Amino acid sequence: MQSPEPSSPPVLLNIGGKKYATTVETLTQREPDSMLAAMFSGRHMLPHHPTTGTVFVDRDGKHFRHVLNWLRDGAIPLMSESEYQQLLREAEYYQLLGLADYINERLGWKKVDSSEAELTRKDVIKCIQAQKVRFRGVNLSGLDLSKLDLSEVDFSYACIKNTDFSCANLYKAKFGQVEASSSSFQNANLRECEFIGANLQESILDGANLRSANLQDACLTRCSFIETDLHSAHLQTANLTSANLRGANLEAANLKGAKLSGTNLQDANLQRAYLREVDLRDTQLTGAKLGGANLLGAIR
């Protein structure tokens, strides 16, 4: 379903030479005490360009897209520490206290997690040369484990926040009950992996192979699954609130009881998916394939 139309005309902005279009609601609702909210509250007369109608703000336009994404969705993507610092300066300028707190928390995670990791990448490589590798309950936060062969490794109950597993082979690995928020599994092989009860909030899984993976009861809020293969995946009662599954393959996936509020399923393949009694009212389904899907009792 498409989002409702905005209740006010677009606001056109020129931020340091970069043009943006948004709404008064976006600029005022999430952070009502900010400078942006004050500017567009209607209490002030703002100078508009006589031809384009834009409002000019003399700040770095590169980072303003992240400011808008925060105001729209309450989230920003993973960044390097220097990018976080640059965005923090913009947040402080616009008096976006919520965004500033969010960035400081992220920076704190990166510093604490990387310093408290109990193993290094070299240690992990040595461990995976042995059979039946287990990292149950181990803190691996902030490590670069990209491109490693970690198939069938047991990470259950581990802390792997901000950990990079991109392009890694994690076939049949176990991630039950892990704390994995803000981690990257981009283009990783996660086929038949177990993520039961895992916290993957705001993680990136774009292009990953999650065929037949078990993500039952997992927290997947604001995760990115763009063009991810979730064929026959188990997503019963998973929390996919505000997740981005644009173009994902969810054919024959089980989504019984999943939370899909604000979820983007645009152009996703949901053929033969199990969607019984799922609330789809706030779900973006434009271009989604639903042939053969079980929608009995679904709210649309």
C-alpha positions in Angstrom: 0.0 0.0 0.0 1.2 3.5 -0.8 1.8 6.0 2.0 -0.9 8.7 2.4 -0.4 11.9 0.5 1.2 14.7 2.5 -1.3 17.2 4.0 0.7 20.3 2.9 2.5 21.4 -0.3 6.1 20.4 -0.8 8.8 22.6 0.9 11.7 23.3 -1.5 15.1 23.7 0.1 18.5 24.7 -1.2 21.1 23.5 1.3 24.5 24.7 0.2 23.6 24.4 -3.4 21.9 21.0 -3.2 18.1 20.9 -3.8 15.7 19.0 -1.6 11.9 18.6 -1.5 10.1 17.6 1.7 7.1 18.6 3.8 6.3 20.9 6.7 5.2 17.7 8.6 8.6 16.1 8.1 10.5 19.2 9.3 8.4 19.8 12.4 7.0 16.6 13.8 9.9 14.3 15.0 11.9 17.1 16.6 9.5 19.9 17.4 12.0 21.9 19.4 14.6 22.1 16.6 15.7 25.1 14.6 14.1 23.5 11.5 10.8 23.1 13.2 10.9 26.7 14.4 11.7 27.9 10.8 8.8 26.1 9.3 6.3 26.5 12.1 4.5 29.3 10.3 5.7 31.8 12.9 8.4 33.3 10.7 8.5 34.8 7.3 11.2 33.0 5.3 12.9 34.5 2.2 12.1 32.4 -0.9 13.9 32.5 -4.2 11.7 34.6 -6.5 11.9 32.1 -9.4 12.3 28.6 -7.8 10.6 29.2 -4.6 13.4 27.5 -2.6 14.5 28.5 0.9 18.3 28.8 1.1 20.3 27.5 4.1 24.1 28.0 4.0 25.1 24.6 5.3 26.7 21.4 3.8 24.1 19.9 1.5 25.8 16.5 1.3 24.7 15.5 4.8 21.3 17.0 4.7 19.8 13.9 3.1 20.7 12.1 6.3 19.0 14.8 8.3 15.8 14.3 6.3 16.0 10.5 6.6 16.2 10.9 10.4 13.2 13.2 10.4 11.3 10.9 8.2 12.2 7.5 9.7 14.1 8.0 12.9 17.2 6.2 11.5 20.4 6.8 9.5 22.6 4.3 7.7 25.9 2.9 9.0 28.8 5.4 8.5 32.4 5.7 9.2 33.4 7.6 12.4 34.5 10.7 10.4 31.1 10.7 8.6 29.3 10.4 12.0 31.3 13.4 13.3 30.4 15.5 10.2 26.7 14.7 10.6 26.9 15.4 14.3 28.0 19.0 13.5 24.9 19.4 11.2 22.6 17.9 13.9 24.0 20.4 16.5 23.6 23.3 14.1 19.9 22.4 13.4 19.4 21.7 17.1 18.3 18.2 16.4 18.9 16.8 19.9 17.4 13.4 19.1 19.7 12.9 16.1 22.7 14.2 18.1 22.0 11.7 20.9 21.6 8.9 18.3 24.9 9.7 16.7 26.7 9.9 20.0 25.3 6.5 20.9 26.6 5.1 17.7 30.0 6.6 18.2 30.0 5.2 21.7 29.2 1.7 20.5 32.0 1.8 18.0 34.5 2.9 20.6 33.4 0.6 23.4 32.6 -2.4 21.2 35.9 -2.4 19.3 38.0 -2.0 22.4 36.1 -4.7 24.3 36.1 -7.3 21.6 37.6 -10.4 23.2 39.3 -11.7 19.9 40.9 -10.2 16.9 40.3 -11.1 13.2 43.6 -13.1 13.4 42.3 -15.0 16.4 39.1 -15.8 14.6 40.9 -17.1 11.6 43.0 -19.4 13.8 39.9 -20.7 15.5 38.0 -21.5 12.3 40.8 -23.7 11.2 39.6 -26.2 13.8 36.4 -28.2 13.6 33.2 -27.4 15.4 34.0 -23.8 16.0 32.0 -22.1 18.8 31.9 -18.4 19.7 28.9 -18.8 22.0 28.5 -15.7 24.2 31.8 -14.2 22.9 32.1 -10.4 22.3 33.2 -9.9 18.7 31.7 -6.4 18.3 33.3 -4.1 15.8 35.5 -6.7 14.1 36.0 -7.0 10.4 35.1 -10.6 9.6 34.3 -10.0 6.0 35.0 -12.6 3.3 35.9 -15.3 5.8 34.7 -18.9 5.7 32.6 -19.1 8.8 30.2 -21.9 7.7 28.5 -23.8 10.5 30.2 -21.7 13.2 28.1 -21.3 16.4 27.7 -17.6 17.4 24.7 -18.1 19.7 24.3 -15.5 22.4 27.4 -13.6 21.1 27.7 -9.8 21.0 28.4 -8.8 17.4 27.2 -5.2 17.2 28.8 -3.2 14.3 30.5 -6.3 13.1 31.3 -6.7 9.4 30.4 -10.1 7.9 30.0 -8.8 4.3 30.7 -11.4 1.6 31.5 -14.0 4.3 30.4 -17.7 4.0 28.1 -18.3 6.9 26.3 -21.3 5.6 24.4 -23.0 8.5 25.9 -20.7 11.1 24.0 -20.3 14.3 23.1 -16.8 15.5 20.4 -17.6 18.0 19.7 -14.7 20.5 22.8 -12.7 19.3 23.0 -9.0 19.8 23.9 -7.9 16.2 22.5 -4.4 15.8 24.0 -2.2 13.1 26.1 -5.1 11.7 26.7 -5.7 8.0 25.9 -9.0 6.3 25.9 -7.5 2.8 26.2 -10.2 0.0 27.0 -12.8 2.7 26.0 -16.5 2.3 23.5 -17.1 5.2 21.7 -20.0 3.7 20.0 -22.2 6.3 21.4 -20.0 9.1 19.6 -19.8 12.5 18.7 -16.3 13.8 15.9 -17.2 16.2 15.3 -14.4 18.7 18.3 -12.4 17.3 18.5 -8.6 17.5 19.6 -7.4 14.0 18.1 -4.0 14.3 19.4 -1.5 11.6 21.7 -4.2 10.1 22.4 -4.3 6.4 21.7 -7.6 4.6 21.4 -6.3 1.0 22.1 -9.0 -1.6 22.6 -11.7 1.1 21.5 -15.4 0.5 19.1 -16.2 3.3 17.4 -19.1 1.6 15.7 -21.4 4.2 17.1 -19.3 7.0 15.3 -19.2 10.3 14.6 -15.7 11.6 11.7 -16.5 13.8 11.0 -14.0 16.6 14.0 -11.9 15.4 14.1 -8.1 15.7 14.6 -6.8 12.2 13.4 -3.3 12.6 14.9 -0.8 10.1 17.0 -3.5 8.5 17.9 -3.3 4.9 17.2 -6.5 2.8 17.3 -4.9 -0.7 17.3 -7.7 -3.3 18.0 -10.3 -0.6 17.1 -13.9 -1.3 14.7 -15.0 1.5 13.2 -17.9 -0.5 11.5 -20.3 2.0 12.8 -18.3 5.0 11.1 -18.6 8.4 10.0 -15.2 9.5 7.1 -16.1 11.9 6.5 -13.3 14.4 9.6 -11.5 13.3 9.5 -7.7 13.8 10.1 -6.2 10.3 8.8 -2.7 11.2 10.2 -0.1 8.8 12.5 -2.7 7.2 13.4 -2.3 3.5 12.8 -5.4 1.5 12.6 -3.7 -1.9 13.1 -6.3 -4.6 13.6 -9.1 -2.1 12.8 -12.7 -3.0 10.3 -14.0 -0.4 8.8 -16.8 -2.4 7.3 -19.4 -0.2 8.5 -17.6 2.9 6.5 -17.9 6.2 5.6 -14.5 7.5 2.8 -15.7 9.9 2.4 -13.1 12.7 5.2 -10.9 11.4 5.0 -7.2 12.1 5.1 -5.3 8.8 4.2 -1.7 9.8 6.0 0.7 7.5 7.8 -2.2 5.8 8.9 -1.6 2.1 8.0 -4.7 0.0 8.0 -2.8 -3.3 8.8 -5.1 -6.2 9.3 -8.0 -3.8 8.5 -11.6 -4.8 5.9 -12.9 -2.4 4.6 -15.7 -4.5 3.3 -18.6 -2.4 4.3 -16.7 0.7 2.4 -17.5 3.9 0.8 -14.2 5.0 -2.3 -15.4 6.9 -3.7 -12.9 9.4 -0.8 -10.4 8.7 -1.6 -6.6 8.9 -0.6 -5.1 5.6 -2.3 -1.8 5.9 0.9 0.3 6.4 3.0 -1.9 4.1 4.4 -0.7 0.7 3.4 -3.4 -1.8 3.7 -1.5 -5.1 4.9 -3.9 -7.8 5.0 -6.9 -5.4 4.2 -10.3 -6.8 1.5 -12.1 -4.7 0.5 -14.9 -7.0 -0.4 -18.0 -4.9 0.3 -16.2 -1.6 -1.8 -17.3 1.4 -3.6 -14.1 2.5 -6.5 -15.7 4.4 -7.4 -13.3 7.2 -4.8 -10.7 6.2 -5.7 -7.1 6.8 -5.2 -4.9 3.7 
